[in-house]
Amino acid sequence: MGLLSKLLGMDKKLEQTVKNAVNDAVNAALQNQNAARNVQNQPTYPQPSAQGTAPIGQSWGPVMPAEENQFSYPGTYLEYFAHVFKEEFPEYNITYGPKPRILGALFTFWSGTGKALVVEILPESSETVRVKKACAAQGVPYLRFYYNHHGWWNTRSYVTQRTRQALRG
């Protein structure tokens, strides 16, 4: 007999149903918590104004550029980078997902010959170098973007240019 059966006088079938319901509720709560952390950790900035907008292509500074960037995109930083990579690099099969234990993401660009590039999207406070070292050991190009460094906008042209350079080697 299980603990619930002993305490509450439940039969095994009812006990298993209760355990499954509790496990499902805990898993759903953890998924919601992780999704909320990704959205909450994306800083918000004011939209560009008619006066004082930065020139297109400038991806840093105190004023949001008029060019599409991580903060003007109508989604999370993960969705923004996925959007840019998919549209700008259709010749690659790109896989991605959140990084475990760190608020960030890992993108891998695949070509016919294997890994072409690994891109980490991390918070500026991250000091992890595990993926970078693994890429160096494998001879795979590596690139990193920070999603929450104040004044770094990750404009589309900046992300595309750095990624294209890394892919060329």
GIPE-V688331 format. One record per residue. N is the residue number from 0. OMEGA is omega in whole degrees, 0 to 359 (999 if undefined). Layout:
BEGIN
n=N omega=OMEGA
n=N omega=OMEGA
END
This chain:
BEGIN
n=0 omega=177
n=1 omega=182
n=2 omega=180
n=3 omega=179
n=4 omega=181
n=5 omega=184
n=6 omega=188
n=7 omega=180
n=8 omega=181
n=9 omega=172
n=10 omega=186
n=11 omega=182
n=12 omega=179
n=13 omega=178
n=14 omega=180
n=15 omega=178
n=16 omega=179
n=17 omega=179
n=18 omega=180
n=19 omega=180
n=20 omega=178
n=21 omega=179
n=22 omega=179
n=23 omega=180
n=24 omega=179
n=25 omega=179
n=26 omega=178
n=27 omega=179
n=28 omega=179
n=29 omega=178
n=30 omega=178
n=31 omega=180
n=32 omega=179
n=33 omega=178
n=34 omega=180
n=35 omega=179
n=36 omega=180
n=37 omega=180
n=38 omega=183
n=39 omega=184
n=40 omega=174
n=41 omega=182
n=42 omega=177
n=43 omega=180
n=44 omega=178
n=45 omega=177
n=46 omega=180
n=47 omega=178
n=48 omega=180
n=49 omega=178
n=50 omega=172
n=51 omega=177
n=52 omega=179
n=53 omega=178
n=54 omega=179
n=55 omega=179
n=56 omega=177
n=57 omega=187
n=58 omega=179
n=59 omega=180
n=60 omega=186
n=61 omega=183
n=62 omega=180
n=63 omega=178
n=64 omega=178
n=65 omega=180
n=66 omega=176
n=67 omega=180
n=68 omega=184
n=69 omega=186
n=70 omega=176
n=71 omega=180
n=72 omega=182
n=73 omega=179
n=74 omega=180
n=75 omega=178
n=76 omega=178
n=77 omega=179
n=78 omega=180
n=79 omega=181
n=80 omega=177
n=81 omega=179
n=82 omega=182
n=83 omega=182
n=84 omega=181
n=85 omega=182
n=86 omega=185
n=87 omega=185
n=88 omega=184
n=89 omega=181
n=90 omega=180
n=91 omega=169
n=92 omega=186
n=93 omega=176
n=94 omega=179
n=95 omega=177
n=96 omega=179
n=97 omega=177
n=98 omega=177
n=99 omega=175
n=100 omega=178
n=101 omega=176
n=102 omega=182
n=103 omega=182
n=104 omega=178
n=105 omega=177
n=106 omega=175
n=107 omega=177
n=108 omega=181
n=109 omega=172
n=110 omega=181
n=111 omega=184
n=112 omega=179
n=113 omega=180
n=114 omega=178
n=115 omega=183
n=116 omega=172
n=117 omega=180
n=118 omega=175
n=119 omega=173
n=120 omega=189
n=121 omega=171
n=122 omega=183
n=123 omega=181
n=124 omega=183
n=125 omega=177
n=126 omega=183
n=127 omega=178
n=128 omega=183
n=129 omega=182
n=130 omega=179
n=131 omega=179
n=132 omega=179
n=133 omega=178
n=134 omega=179
n=135 omega=180
n=136 omega=180
n=137 omega=182
n=138 omega=181
n=139 omega=177
n=140 omega=184
n=141 omega=179
n=142 omega=180
n=143 omega=171
n=144 omega=173
n=145 omega=183
n=146 omega=185
n=147 omega=177
n=148 omega=185
n=149 omega=177
n=150 omega=175
n=151 omega=191
n=152 omega=185
n=153 omega=178
n=154 omega=182
n=155 omega=182
n=156 omega=179
n=157 omega=179
n=158 omega=181
n=159 omega=182
n=160 omega=180
n=161 omega=180
n=162 omega=180
n=163 omega=178
n=164 omega=180
n=165 omega=180
n=166 omega=178
n=167 omega=179
n=168 omega=999
END
